[in-house]
Amino acid sequence: MENILGLVALACGLIVGLGAIGASIGIALMGGKFLEASARQPELINELQTKMFILAGLIDAAFLIGVAIALLFAFANPFALV
């Protein structure tokens, strides 16, 4: 029983940690491409900024779904034997 709970805790940490790394890398790459595009075509900054914020929200949403799944495993553990 303790072994299962320990492995679930490890899995929750991996889900949140790898999700945070992936989201931060994705937003960093997107921000860099936004700066490159706005330097090349300054007249499109408003349209590019709108699309950048939408994509940033989608990237963060994927990370928050992972956090919700990790919280489900942590508090309502379907793998725990009763």
All heavy atoms as a GROMACS GRO file, in nm:
protein
  587
    1MET      N    1   0.082  -0.120   0.000
    1MET     CA    2   0.000   0.000   0.000
    1MET      C    3   0.086   0.125   0.000
    1MET      O    4   0.059   0.217  -0.074
    1MET     CB    5  -0.093  -0.004   0.121
    1MET     CG    6  -0.183   0.114   0.132
    1MET     SD    7  -0.308   0.110   0.004
    1MET     CE    8  -0.406   0.248   0.048
    2GLU      N    9   0.188   0.125   0.086
    2GLU     CA   10   0.275   0.244   0.091
    2GLU      C   11   0.353   0.259  -0.038
    2GLU      O   12   0.384   0.370  -0.080
    2GLU     CB   13   0.373   0.235   0.209
    2GLU     CG   14   0.307   0.246   0.345
    2GLU     CD   15   0.251   0.112   0.392
    2GLU    OE1   16   0.291   0.008   0.337
    2GLU    OE2   17   0.165   0.113   0.482
    3ASN      N   18   0.386   0.146  -0.101
    3ASN     CA   19   0.459   0.150  -0.226
    3ASN      C   20   0.376   0.216  -0.336
    3ASN      O   21   0.426   0.297  -0.413
    3ASN     CB   22   0.499   0.009  -0.268
    3ASN     CG   23   0.596   0.009  -0.384
    3ASN    OD1   24   0.661   0.108  -0.412
    3ASN    ND2   25   0.603  -0.103  -0.453
    4ILE      N   26   0.246   0.184  -0.339
    4ILE     CA   27   0.158   0.243  -0.439
    4ILE      C   28   0.144   0.393  -0.416
    4ILE      O   29   0.150   0.473  -0.510
    4ILE     CB   30   0.020   0.174  -0.437
    4ILE    CG1   31   0.035   0.030  -0.487
    4ILE    CG2   32  -0.080   0.249  -0.523
    4ILE    CD1   33  -0.091  -0.051  -0.477
    5LEU      N   34   0.126   0.433  -0.291
    5LEU     CA   35   0.112   0.576  -0.262
    5LEU      C   36   0.240   0.652  -0.294
    5LEU      O   37   0.234   0.765  -0.344
    5LEU     CB   38   0.074   0.595  -0.115
    5LEU     CG   39  -0.065   0.544  -0.075
    5LEU    CD1   40  -0.088   0.563   0.074
    5LEU    CD2   41  -0.171   0.613  -0.156
    6GLY      N   42   0.354   0.591  -0.270
    6GLY     CA   43   0.480   0.657  -0.304
    6GLY      C   44   0.496   0.674  -0.454
    6GLY      O   45   0.543   0.778  -0.501
    7LEU      N   46   0.458   0.571  -0.529
    7LEU     CA   47   0.469   0.580  -0.674
    7LEU      C   48   0.369   0.681  -0.731
    7LEU      O   49   0.399   0.750  -0.829
    7LEU     CB   50   0.449   0.442  -0.737
    7LEU     CG   51   0.561   0.342  -0.712
    7LEU    CD1   52   0.525   0.206  -0.769
    7LEU    CD2   53   0.691   0.393  -0.770
    8VAL      N   54   0.252   0.691  -0.672
    8VAL     CA   55   0.154   0.789  -0.716
    8VAL      C   56   0.205   0.930  -0.688
    8VAL      O   57   0.190   1.021  -0.772
    8VAL     CB   58   0.016   0.765  -0.650
    8VAL    CG1   59  -0.077   0.882  -0.671
    8VAL    CG2   60  -0.045   0.638  -0.705
    9ALA      N   61   0.268   0.950  -0.574
    9ALA     CA   62   0.325   1.081  -0.543
    9ALA      C   63   0.437   1.116  -0.641
    9ALA      O   64   0.447   1.230  -0.687
    9ALA     CB   65   0.378   1.083  -0.400
   10LEU      N   66   0.518   1.019  -0.674
   10LEU     CA   67   0.623   1.041  -0.774
   10LEU      C   68   0.564   1.074  -0.910
   10LEU      O   69   0.612   1.164  -0.980
   10LEU     CB   70   0.713   0.917  -0.781
   10LEU     CG   71   0.832   0.925  -0.875
   10LEU    CD1   72   0.929   1.031  -0.828
   10LEU    CD2   73   0.899   0.790  -0.883
   11ALA      N   74   0.459   1.004  -0.949
   11ALA     CA   75   0.394   1.030  -1.077
   11ALA      C   76   0.333   1.170  -1.080
   11ALA      O   77   0.342   1.240  -1.182
   11ALA     CB   78   0.288   0.925  -1.104
   12CYS      N   79   0.273   1.212  -0.969
   12CYS     CA   80   0.215   1.347  -0.963
   12CYS      C   81   0.323   1.453  -0.978
   12CYS      O   82   0.304   1.552  -1.050
   12CYS     CB   83   0.140   1.367  -0.832
   12CYS     SG   84  -0.009   1.269  -0.817
   13GLY      N   85   0.436   1.432  -0.914
   13GLY     CA   86   0.546   1.526  -0.929
   13GLY      C   87   0.598   1.532  -1.071
   13GLY      O   88   0.630   1.639  -1.122
   14LEU      N   89   0.607   1.416  -1.135
   14LEU     CA   90   0.653   1.413  -1.274
   14LEU      C   91   0.553   1.481  -1.368
   14LEU      O   92   0.592   1.552  -1.461
   14LEU     CB   93   0.678   1.270  -1.319
   14LEU     CG   94   0.804   1.205  -1.266
   14LEU    CD1   95   0.808   1.058  -1.305
   14LEU    CD2   96   0.926   1.276  -1.318
   15ILE      N   97   0.424   1.459  -1.345
   15ILE     CA   98   0.322   1.521  -1.430
   15ILE      C   99   0.332   1.673  -1.420
   15ILE      O  100   0.334   1.744  -1.522
   15ILE     CB  101   0.181   1.473  -1.391
   15ILE    CG1  102   0.162   1.328  -1.431
   15ILE    CG2  103   0.074   1.558  -1.456
   15ILE    CD1  104   0.034   1.266  -1.378
   16VAL      N  105   0.338   1.725  -1.299
   16VAL     CA  106   0.342   1.870  -1.282
   16VAL      C  107   0.476   1.927  -1.329
   16VAL      O  108   0.480   2.029  -1.399
   16VAL     CB  109   0.314   1.907  -1.134
   16VAL    CG1  110   0.336   2.054  -1.110
   16VAL    CG2  111   0.174   1.868  -1.096
   17GLY      N  112   0.586   1.861  -1.294
   17GLY     CA  113   0.717   1.913  -1.331
   17GLY      C  114   0.741   1.914  -1.480
   17GLY      O  115   0.785   2.015  -1.537
   18LEU      N  116   0.713   1.803  -1.546
   18LEU     CA  117   0.734   1.798  -1.691
   18LEU      C  118   0.636   1.886  -1.766
   18LEU      O  119   0.669   1.946  -1.868
   18LEU     CB  120   0.726   1.654  -1.740
   18LEU     CG  121   0.837   1.562  -1.692
   18LEU    CD1  122   0.814   1.419  -1.740
   18LEU    CD2  123   0.973   1.612  -1.737
   19GLY      N  124   0.514   1.897  -1.712
   19GLY     CA  125   0.418   1.990  -1.773
   19GLY      C  126   0.462   2.134  -1.763
   19GLY      O  127   0.446   2.212  -1.857
   20ALA      N  128   0.518   2.172  -1.648
   20ALA     CA  129   0.566   2.309  -1.632
   20ALA      C  130   0.684   2.338  -1.724
   20ALA      O  131   0.693   2.446  -1.783
   20ALA     CB  132   0.607   2.332  -1.486
   21ILE      N  133   0.774   2.240  -1.736
   21ILE     CA  134   0.889   2.259  -1.827
   21ILE      C  135   0.842   2.273  -1.970
   21ILE      O  136   0.886   2.362  -2.044
   21ILE     CB  137   0.988   2.142  -1.812
   21ILE    CG1  138   1.059   2.150  -1.677
   21ILE    CG2  139   1.090   2.142  -1.924
   21ILE    CD1  140   1.142   2.027  -1.645
   22GLY      N  141   0.749   2.188  -2.012
   22GLY     CA  142   0.698   2.195  -2.148
   22GLY      C  143   0.626   2.324  -2.177
   22GLY      O  144   0.643   2.385  -2.283
   23ALA      N  145   0.543   2.370  -2.083
   23ALA     CA  146   0.469   2.494  -2.103
   23ALA      C  147   0.563   2.614  -2.109
   23ALA      O  148   0.547   2.703  -2.192
   23ALA     CB  149   0.366   2.513  -1.992
   24SER      N  150   0.664   2.615  -2.023
   24SER     CA  151   0.756   2.729  -2.023
   24SER      C  152   0.841   2.731  -2.150
   24SER      O  153   0.866   2.839  -2.206
   24SER     CB  154   0.845   2.727  -1.899
   24SER     OG  155   0.923   2.610  -1.898
   25ILE      N  156   0.884   2.615  -2.198
   25ILE     CA  157   0.959   2.611  -2.324
   25ILE      C  158   0.870   2.655  -2.440
   25ILE      O  159   0.912   2.731  -2.528
   25ILE     CB  160   1.018   2.470  -2.348
   25ILE    CG1  161   1.131   2.444  -2.250
   25ILE    CG2  162   1.068   2.455  -2.492
   25ILE    CD1  163   1.184   2.302  -2.254
   26GLY      N  164   0.746   2.609  -2.443
   26GLY     CA  165   0.654   2.648  -2.549
   26GLY      C  166   0.626   2.796  -2.552
   26GLY      O  167   0.627   2.859  -2.659
   27ILE      N  168   0.604   2.856  -2.436
   27ILE     CA  169   0.577   3.000  -2.432
   27ILE      C  170   0.703   3.080  -2.467
   27ILE      O  171   0.694   3.183  -2.533
   27ILE     CB  172   0.520   3.038  -2.294
   27ILE    CG1  173   0.376   2.984  -2.283
   27ILE    CG2  174   0.520   3.189  -2.273
   27ILE    CD1  175   0.308   3.012  -2.153
   28ALA      N  176   0.819   3.030  -2.426
   28ALA     CA  177   0.944   3.100  -2.460
   28ALA      C  178   0.968   3.097  -2.611
   28ALA      O  179   1.004   3.200  -2.670
   28ALA     CB  180   1.061   3.036  -2.387
   29LEU      N  181   0.948   2.983  -2.674
   29LEU     CA  182   0.965   2.975  -2.820
   29LEU      C  183   0.864   3.064  -2.892
   29LEU      O  184   0.897   3.133  -2.989
   29LEU     CB  185   0.951   2.831  -2.867
   29LEU     CG  186   1.064   2.736  -2.829
   29LEU    CD1  187   1.029   2.593  -2.869
   29LEU    CD2  188   1.193   2.780  -2.895
   30MET      N  189   0.739   3.062  -2.844
   30MET     CA  190   0.638   3.145  -2.907
   30MET      C  191   0.669   3.293  -2.891
   30MET      O  192   0.652   3.372  -2.984
   30MET     CB  193   0.501   3.114  -2.847
   30MET     CG  194   0.389   3.192  -2.911
   30MET     SD  195   0.235   3.171  -2.826
   30MET     CE  196   0.278   3.222  -2.662
   31GLY      N  197   0.716   3.333  -2.773
   31GLY     CA  198   0.752   3.473  -2.752
   31GLY      C  199   0.868   3.516  -2.840
   31GLY      O  200   0.869   3.628  -2.894
   32GLY      N  201   0.965   3.429  -2.857
   32GLY     CA  202   1.077   3.462  -2.945
   32GLY      C  203   1.034   3.478  -3.089
   32GLY      O  204   1.077   3.570  -3.159
   33LYS      N  205   0.947   3.389  -3.136
   33LYS     CA  206   0.896   3.400  -3.274
   33LYS      C  207   0.809   3.524  -3.290
   33LYS      O  208   0.808   3.587  -3.397
   33LYS     CB  209   0.816   3.275  -3.312
   33LYS     CG  210   0.898   3.149  -3.314
   33LYS     CD  211   1.007   3.155  -3.419
   33LYS     CE  212   1.085   3.026  -3.420
   33LYS     NZ  213   1.190   3.026  -3.519
   34PHE      N  214   0.736   3.562  -3.184
   34PHE     CA  215   0.657   3.685  -3.190
   34PHE      C  216   0.747   3.806  -3.206
   34PHE      O  217   0.719   3.895  -3.286
   34PHE     CB  218   0.571   3.698  -3.065
   34PHE     CG  219   0.509   3.835  -3.050
   34PHE    CD1  220   0.406   3.874  -3.131
   34PHE    CD2  221   0.555   3.923  -2.953
   34PHE    CE1  222   0.349   4.000  -3.118
   34PHE    CE2  223   0.500   4.048  -2.940
   34PHE     CZ  224   0.396   4.087  -3.022
   35LEU      N  225   0.856   3.810  -3.132
   35LEU     CA  226   0.948   3.923  -3.144
   35LEU      C  227   1.013   3.929  -3.281
   35LEU      O  228   1.030   4.037  -3.338
   35LEU     CB  229   1.054   3.916  -3.034
   35LEU     CG  230   1.005   3.943  -2.892
   35LEU    CD1  231   1.118   3.924  -2.794
   35LEU    CD2  232   0.948   4.083  -2.882
   36GLU      N  233   1.049   3.813  -3.336
   36GLU     CA  234   1.106   3.810  -3.470
   36GLU      C  235   1.006   3.859  -3.574
   36GLU      O  236   1.039   3.939  -3.662
   36GLU     CB  237   1.149   3.668  -3.507
   36GLU     CG  238   1.271   3.618  -3.434
   36GLU     CD  239   1.304   3.475  -3.471
   36GLU    OE1  240   1.249   3.423  -3.572
   36GLU    OE2  241   1.386   3.415  -3.400
   37ALA      N  242   0.882   3.812  -3.564
   37ALA     CA  243   0.780   3.852  -3.660
   37ALA      C  244   0.745   3.999  -3.648
   37ALA      O  245   0.725   4.067  -3.750
   37ALA     CB  246   0.655   3.766  -3.642
   38SER      N  247   0.740   4.051  -3.526
   38SER     CA  248   0.707   4.192  -3.509
   38SER      C  249   0.822   4.283  -3.552
   38SER      O  250   0.799   4.396  -3.594
   38SER     CB  251   0.667   4.221  -3.365
   38SER     OG  252   0.774   4.194  -3.278
   39ALA      N  253   0.946   4.232  -3.547
   39ALA     CA  254   1.058   4.311  -3.597
   39ALA      C  255   1.058   4.315  -3.750
   39ALA      O  256   1.097   4.416  -3.810
   39ALA     CB  257   1.189   4.253  -3.547
   40ARG      N  258   1.014   4.205  -3.812
   40ARG     CA  259   1.011   4.202  -3.959
   40ARG      C  260   0.895   4.283  -4.015
   40ARG      O  261   0.910   4.349  -4.118
   40ARG     CB  262   0.997   4.057  -4.007
   40ARG     CG  263   1.123   3.979  -3.995
   40ARG     CD  264   1.110   3.845  -4.065
   40ARG     NE  265   1.231   3.767  -4.039
   40ARG     CZ  266   1.234   3.639  -4.018
   40ARG    NH1  267   1.120   3.572  -4.019
   40ARG    NH2  268   1.346   3.577  -3.997
   41GLN      N  269   0.779   4.274  -3.952
   41GLN     CA  270   0.660   4.343  -4.001
   41GLN      C  271   0.591   4.415  -3.886
   41GLN      O  272   0.499   4.362  -3.824
   41GLN     CB  273   0.564   4.246  -4.067
   41GLN     CG  274   0.619   4.184  -4.193
   41GLN     CD  275   0.521   4.089  -4.256
   41GLN    OE1  276   0.437   4.030  -4.188
   41GLN    NE2  277   0.531   4.073  -4.387
   42PRO      N  278   0.636   4.536  -3.855
   42PRO     CA  279   0.578   4.607  -3.740
   42PRO      C  280   0.431   4.644  -3.757
   42PRO      O  281   0.362   4.668  -3.658
   42PRO     CB  282   0.664   4.734  -3.728
   42PRO     CG  283   0.770   4.724  -3.829
   42PRO     CD  284   0.746   4.607  -3.915
   43GLU      N  285   0.383   4.645  -3.878
   43GLU     CA  286   0.242   4.683  -3.900
   43GLU      C  287   0.146   4.571  -3.857
   43GLU      O  288   0.027   4.595  -3.843
   43GLU     CB  289   0.218   4.720  -4.046
   43GLU     CG  290   0.235   4.606  -4.145
   43GLU     CD  291   0.378   4.590  -4.195
   43GLU    OE1  292   0.468   4.659  -4.147
   43GLU    OE2  293   0.398   4.503  -4.280
   44LEU      N  294   0.196   4.452  -3.833
   44LEU     CA  295   0.111   4.339  -3.793
   44LEU      C  296   0.117   4.307  -3.644
   44LEU      O  297   0.070   4.203  -3.601
   44LEU     CB  298   0.151   4.213  -3.871
   44LEU     CG  299   0.129   4.215  -4.021
   44LEU    CD1  300   0.180   4.087  -4.084
   44LEU    CD2  301  -0.017   4.234  -4.053
   45ILE      N  302   0.173   4.398  -3.565
   45ILE     CA  303   0.193   4.370  -3.423
   45ILE      C  304   0.061   4.341  -3.351
   45ILE      O  305   0.052   4.249  -3.270
   45ILE     CB  306   0.271   4.485  -3.355
   45ILE    CG1  307   0.415   4.483  -3.400
   45ILE    CG2  308   0.263   4.474  -3.203
   45ILE    CD1  309   0.500   4.593  -3.343
   46ASN      N  310  -0.043   4.419  -3.381
   46ASN     CA  311  -0.171   4.398  -3.310
   46ASN      C  312  -0.230   4.260  -3.338
   46ASN      O  313  -0.277   4.192  -3.247
   46ASN     CB  314  -0.270   4.508  -3.348
   46ASN     CG  315  -0.231   4.642  -3.291
   46ASN    OD1  316  -0.165   4.649  -3.189
   46ASN    ND2  317  -0.269   4.749  -3.360
   47GLU      N  318  -0.228   4.218  -3.465
   47GLU     CA  319  -0.282   4.086  -3.498
   47GLU      C  320  -0.196   3.975  -3.439
   47GLU      O  321  -0.248   3.876  -3.386
   47GLU     CB  322  -0.288   4.070  -3.649
   47GLU     CG  323  -0.386   4.164  -3.718
   47GLU     CD  324  -0.379   4.152  -3.869
   47GLU    OE1  325  -0.335   4.046  -3.918
   47GLU    OE2  326  -0.416   4.249  -3.934
   48LEU      N  327  -0.066   3.991  -3.446
   48LEU     CA  328   0.024   3.890  -3.391
   48LEU      C  329   0.012   3.880  -3.240
   48LEU      O  330   0.016   3.770  -3.184
   48LEU     CB  331   0.169   3.921  -3.429
   48LEU     CG  332   0.205   3.907  -3.576
   48LEU    CD1  333   0.346   3.959  -3.600
   48LEU    CD2  334   0.194   3.763  -3.619
   49GLN      N  335  -0.006   3.993  -3.174
   49GLN     CA  336  -0.017   3.992  -3.029
   49GLN      C  337  -0.145   3.922  -2.984
   49GLN      O  338  -0.144   3.845  -2.887
   49GLN     CB  339  -0.015   4.136  -2.977
   49GLN     CG  340  -0.007   4.146  -2.827
   49GLN     CD  341   0.006   4.290  -2.782
   49GLN    OE1  342  -0.029   4.382  -2.853
   49GLN    NE2  343   0.055   4.308  -2.661
   50THR      N  344  -0.254   3.945  -3.058
   50THR     CA  345  -0.379   3.877  -3.024
   50THR      C  346  -0.364   3.725  -3.036
   50THR      O  347  -0.403   3.650  -2.948
   50THR     CB  348  -0.491   3.926  -3.118
   50THR    OG1  349  -0.504   4.067  -3.105
   50THR    CG2  350  -0.623   3.859  -3.084
   51LYS      N  351  -0.303   3.681  -3.147
   51LYS     CA  352  -0.283   3.538  -3.167
   51LYS      C  353  -0.186   3.480  -3.064
   51LYS      O  354  -0.201   3.366  -3.021
   51LYS     CB  355  -0.233   3.512  -3.308
   51LYS     CG  356  -0.340   3.543  -3.411
   51LYS     CD  357  -0.288   3.527  -3.552
   51LYS     CE  358  -0.397   3.566  -3.649
   51LYS     NZ  359  -0.352   3.561  -3.788
   52MET      N  360  -0.086   3.559  -3.025
   52MET     CA  361   0.010   3.512  -2.926
   52MET      C  362  -0.058   3.488  -2.791
   52MET      O  363  -0.032   3.388  -2.724
   52MET     CB  364   0.125   3.611  -2.909
   52MET     CG  365   0.233   3.562  -2.815
   52MET     SD  366   0.353   3.684  -2.768
   52MET     CE  367   0.257   3.788  -2.660
   53PHE      N  368  -0.145   3.580  -2.751
   53PHE     CA  369  -0.213   3.563  -2.622
   53PHE      C  370  -0.310   3.444  -2.624
   53PHE      O  371  -0.324   3.374  -2.524
   53PHE     CB  372  -0.287   3.691  -2.582
   53PHE     CG  373  -0.195   3.798  -2.531
   53PHE    CD1  374  -0.210   3.929  -2.571
   53PHE    CD2  375  -0.093   3.769  -2.443
   53PHE    CE1  376  -0.126   4.028  -2.525
   53PHE    CE2  377  -0.008   3.867  -2.396
   53PHE     CZ  378  -0.025   3.998  -2.438
   54ILE      N  379  -0.375   3.421  -2.737
   54ILE     CA  380  -0.463   3.305  -2.748
   54ILE      C  381  -0.382   3.177  -2.735
   54ILE      O  382  -0.420   3.084  -2.662
   54ILE     CB  383  -0.542   3.308  -2.880
   54ILE    CG1  384  -0.646   3.422  -2.875
   54ILE    CG2  385  -0.611   3.176  -2.906
   54ILE    CD1  386  -0.714   3.448  -3.006
   55LEU      N  387  -0.270   3.170  -2.804
   55LEU     CA  388  -0.185   3.051  -2.796
   55LEU      C  389  -0.125   3.033  -2.656
   55LEU      O  390  -0.112   2.920  -2.609
   55LEU     CB  391  -0.075   3.057  -2.901
   55LEU     CG  392  -0.121   3.032  -3.044
   55LEU    CD1  393  -0.007   3.055  -3.141
   55LEU    CD2  394  -0.174   2.892  -3.057
   56ALA      N  395  -0.089   3.143  -2.591
   56ALA     CA  396  -0.036   3.132  -2.454
   56ALA      C  397  -0.143   3.074  -2.361
   56ALA      O  398  -0.113   2.992  -2.274
   56ALA     CB  399   0.011   3.268  -2.405
   57GLY      N  400  -0.267   3.114  -2.380
   57GLY     CA  401  -0.376   3.058  -2.299
   57GLY      C  402  -0.397   2.910  -2.325
   57GLY      O  403  -0.422   2.833  -2.233
   58LEU      N  404  -0.384   2.868  -2.451
   58LEU     CA  405  -0.400   2.726  -2.483
   58LEU      C  406  -0.286   2.644  -2.426
   58LEU      O  407  -0.306   2.531  -2.377
   58LEU     CB  408  -0.410   2.707  -2.634
   58LEU     CG  409  -0.538   2.760  -2.699
   58LEU    CD1  410  -0.528   2.749  -2.850
   58LEU    CD2  411  -0.658   2.683  -2.648
   59ILE      N  412  -0.164   2.697  -2.432
   59ILE     CA  413  -0.050   2.625  -2.375
   59ILE      C  414  -0.067   2.611  -2.224
   59ILE      O  415  -0.044   2.504  -2.167
   59ILE     CB  416   0.082   2.696  -2.411
   59ILE    CG1  417   0.109   2.684  -2.560
   59ILE    CG2  418   0.199   2.638  -2.332
   59ILE    CD1  419   0.224   2.771  -2.610
   60ASP      N  420  -0.108   2.720  -2.158
   60ASP     CA  421  -0.130   2.713  -2.013
   60ASP      C  422  -0.247   2.621  -1.978
   60ASP      O  423  -0.246   2.556  -1.872
   60ASP     CB  424  -0.154   2.852  -1.956
   60ASP     CG  425  -0.025   2.930  -1.938
   60ASP    OD1  426   0.081   2.866  -1.936
   60ASP    OD2  427  -0.032   3.053  -1.927
   61ALA      N  428  -0.347   2.616  -2.065
   61ALA     CA  429  -0.461   2.528  -2.037
   61ALA      C  430  -0.418   2.382  -2.038
   61ALA      O  431  -0.463   2.303  -1.954
   61ALA     CB  432  -0.572   2.551  -2.140
   62ALA      N  433  -0.331   2.346  -2.130
   62ALA     CA  434  -0.282   2.208  -2.134
   62ALA      C  435  -0.205   2.175  -2.007
   62ALA      O  436  -0.217   2.065  -1.952
   62ALA     CB  437  -0.194   2.187  -2.258
   63PHE      N  438  -0.125   2.270  -1.959
   63PHE     CA  439  -0.052   2.248  -1.833
   63PHE      C  440  -0.148   2.236  -1.715
   63PHE      O  441  -0.132   2.149  -1.629
   63PHE     CB  442   0.047   2.363  -1.810
   63PHE     CG  443   0.103   2.366  -1.671
   63PHE    CD1  444   0.184   2.264  -1.625
   63PHE    CD2  445   0.074   2.471  -1.586
   63PHE    CE1  446   0.234   2.266  -1.497
   63PHE    CE2  447   0.125   2.475  -1.459
   63PHE     CZ  448   0.205   2.372  -1.414
   64LEU      N  449  -0.251   2.319  -1.711
   64LEU     CA  450  -0.345   2.314  -1.599
   64LEU      C  451  -0.428   2.185  -1.601
   64LEU      O  452  -0.468   2.136  -1.495
   64LEU     CB  453  -0.435   2.437  -1.601
   64LEU     CG  454  -0.364   2.567  -1.565
   64LEU    CD1  455  -0.459   2.685  -1.577
   64LEU    CD2  456  -0.304   2.559  -1.427
   65ILE      N  457  -0.454   2.130  -1.718
   65ILE     CA  458  -0.522   2.000  -1.724
   65ILE      C  459  -0.433   1.894  -1.661
   65ILE      O  460  -0.481   1.806  -1.588
   65ILE     CB  461  -0.560   1.966  -1.869
   65ILE    CG1  462  -0.674   2.058  -1.915
   65ILE    CG2  463  -0.600   1.820  -1.884
   65ILE    CD1  464  -0.704   2.049  -2.063
   66GLY      N  465  -0.303   1.900  -1.688
   66GLY     CA  466  -0.210   1.806  -1.625
   66GLY      C  467  -0.207   1.822  -1.474
   66GLY      O  468  -0.200   1.723  -1.400
   67VAL      N  469  -0.212   1.945  -1.427
   67VAL     CA  470  -0.216   1.970  -1.282
   67VAL      C  471  -0.345   1.913  -1.223
   67VAL      O  472  -0.343   1.852  -1.115
   67VAL     CB  473  -0.203   2.121  -1.252
   67VAL    CG1  474  -0.232   2.151  -1.106
   67VAL    CG2  475  -0.064   2.170  -1.289
   68ALA      N  476  -0.456   1.928  -1.292
   68ALA     CA  477  -0.583   1.873  -1.242
   68ALA      C  478  -0.578   1.721  -1.234
   68ALA      O  479  -0.627   1.661  -1.138
   68ALA     CB  480  -0.698   1.919  -1.331
   69ILE      N  481  -0.517   1.659  -1.333
   69ILE     CA  482  -0.504   1.512  -1.330
   69ILE      C  483  -0.414   1.469  -1.214
   69ILE      O  484  -0.441   1.371  -1.145
   69ILE     CB  485  -0.453   1.461  -1.465
   69ILE    CG1  486  -0.561   1.480  -1.572
   69ILE    CG2  487  -0.410   1.315  -1.458
   69ILE    CD1  488  -0.515   1.454  -1.712
   70ALA      N  489  -0.305   1.544  -1.192
   70ALA     CA  490  -0.216   1.512  -1.080
   70ALA      C  491  -0.289   1.528  -0.946
   70ALA      O  492  -0.272   1.446  -0.855
   70ALA     CB  493  -0.093   1.601  -1.084
   71LEU      N  494  -0.372   1.631  -0.933
   71LEU     CA  495  -0.449   1.649  -0.810
   71LEU      C  496  -0.552   1.537  -0.793
   71LEU      O  497  -0.579   1.493  -0.680
   71LEU     CB  498  -0.518   1.785  -0.809
   71LEU     CG  499  -0.427   1.905  -0.787
   71LEU    CD1  500  -0.504   2.035  -0.804
   71LEU    CD2  501  -0.363   1.899  -0.650
   72LEU      N  502  -0.610   1.491  -0.905
   72LEU     CA  503  -0.702   1.378  -0.896
   72LEU      C  504  -0.631   1.256  -0.842
   72LEU      O  505  -0.683   1.186  -0.754
   72LEU     CB  506  -0.760   1.348  -1.035
   72LEU     CG  507  -0.841   1.220  -1.047
   72LEU    CD1  508  -0.976   1.237  -0.980
   72LEU    CD2  509  -0.858   1.181  -1.192
   73PHE      N  510  -0.511   1.228  -0.893
   73PHE     CA  511  -0.436   1.113  -0.845
   73PHE      C  512  -0.393   1.132  -0.700
   73PHE      O  513  -0.386   1.036  -0.624
   73PHE     CB  514  -0.314   1.088  -0.932
   73PHE     CG  515  -0.346   1.032  -1.067
   73PHE    CD1  516  -0.256   1.045  -1.170
   73PHE    CD2  517  -0.464   0.965  -1.091
   73PHE    CE1  518  -0.285   0.993  -1.296
   73PHE    CE2  519  -0.494   0.913  -1.216
   73PHE     CZ  520  -0.403   0.927  -1.318
   74ALA      N  521  -0.363   1.254  -0.661
   74ALA     CA  522  -0.314   1.278  -0.525
   74ALA      C  523  -0.424   1.266  -0.420
   74ALA      O  524  -0.402   1.211  -0.312
   74ALA     CB  525  -0.249   1.415  -0.516
   75PHE      N  526  -0.543   1.317  -0.450
   75PHE     CA  527  -0.647   1.324  -0.347
   75PHE      C  528  -0.759   1.223  -0.363
   75PHE      O  529  -0.821   1.183  -0.266
   75PHE     CB  530  -0.705   1.466  -0.340
   75PHE     CG  531  -0.605   1.567  -0.293
   75PHE    CD1  532  -0.555   1.662  -0.378
   75PHE    CD2  533  -0.558   1.564  -0.163
   75PHE    CE1  534  -0.461   1.755  -0.335
   75PHE    CE2  535  -0.465   1.655  -0.119
   75PHE     CZ  536  -0.416   1.751  -0.206
   76ALA      N  537  -0.791   1.185  -0.485
   76ALA     CA  538  -0.896   1.085  -0.509
   76ALA      C  539  -0.832   0.972  -0.586
   76ALA      O  540  -0.866   0.944  -0.699
   76ALA     CB  541  -1.013   1.144  -0.585
   77ASN      N  542  -0.737   0.907  -0.524
   77ASN     CA  543  -0.650   0.811  -0.591
   77ASN      C  544  -0.729   0.688  -0.637
   77ASN      O  545  -0.776   0.609  -0.555
   77ASN     CB  546  -0.537   0.770  -0.497
   77ASN     CG  547  -0.433   0.688  -0.565
   77ASN    OD1  548  -0.444   0.660  -0.683
   77ASN    ND2  549  -0.329   0.654  -0.491
   78PRO      N  550  -0.741   0.669  -0.769
   78PRO     CA  551  -0.813   0.549  -0.815
   78PRO      C  552  -0.730   0.421  -0.803
   78PRO      O  553  -0.783   0.313  -0.821
   78PRO     CB  554  -0.841   0.582  -0.963
   78PRO     CG  555  -0.733   0.676  -1.002
   78PRO     CD  556  -0.701   0.756  -0.878
   79PHE      N  557  -0.601   0.433  -0.773
   79PHE     CA  558  -0.515   0.316  -0.764
   79PHE      C  559  -0.502   0.263  -0.620
   79PHE      O  560  -0.446   0.156  -0.600
   79PHE     CB  561  -0.376   0.349  -0.817
   79PHE     CG  562  -0.378   0.397  -0.958
   79PHE    CD1  563  -0.342   0.528  -0.989
   79PHE    CD2  564  -0.418   0.314  -1.061
   79PHE    CE1  565  -0.345   0.573  -1.119
   79PHE    CE2  566  -0.421   0.358  -1.192
   79PHE     CZ  567  -0.384   0.487  -1.221
   80ALA      N  568  -0.551   0.339  -0.523
   80ALA     CA  569  -0.541   0.296  -0.384
   80ALA      C  570  -0.637   0.181  -0.358
   80ALA      O  571  -0.753   0.183  -0.397
   80ALA     CB  572  -0.570   0.410  -0.290
   81LEU      N  573  -0.587   0.081  -0.292
   81LEU     CA  574  -0.672  -0.033  -0.257
   81LEU      C  575  -0.744  -0.003  -0.127
   81LEU      O  576  -0.686   0.044  -0.030
   81LEU     CB  577  -0.585  -0.158  -0.241
   81LEU     CG  578  -0.500  -0.196  -0.364
   81LEU    CD1  579  -0.409  -0.309  -0.329
   81LEU    CD2  580  -0.592  -0.231  -0.479
   82VAL      N  581  -0.871  -0.031  -0.125
   82VAL     CA  582  -0.951   0.001  -0.006
   82VAL      C  583  -0.940  -0.106   0.097
   82VAL      O  584  -0.912  -0.217   0.085
   82VAL     CB  585  -1.099   0.022  -0.044
   82VAL    CG1  586  -1.183   0.049   0.078
   82VAL    CG2  587  -1.110   0.134  -0.144
   0.00000   0.00000   0.00000
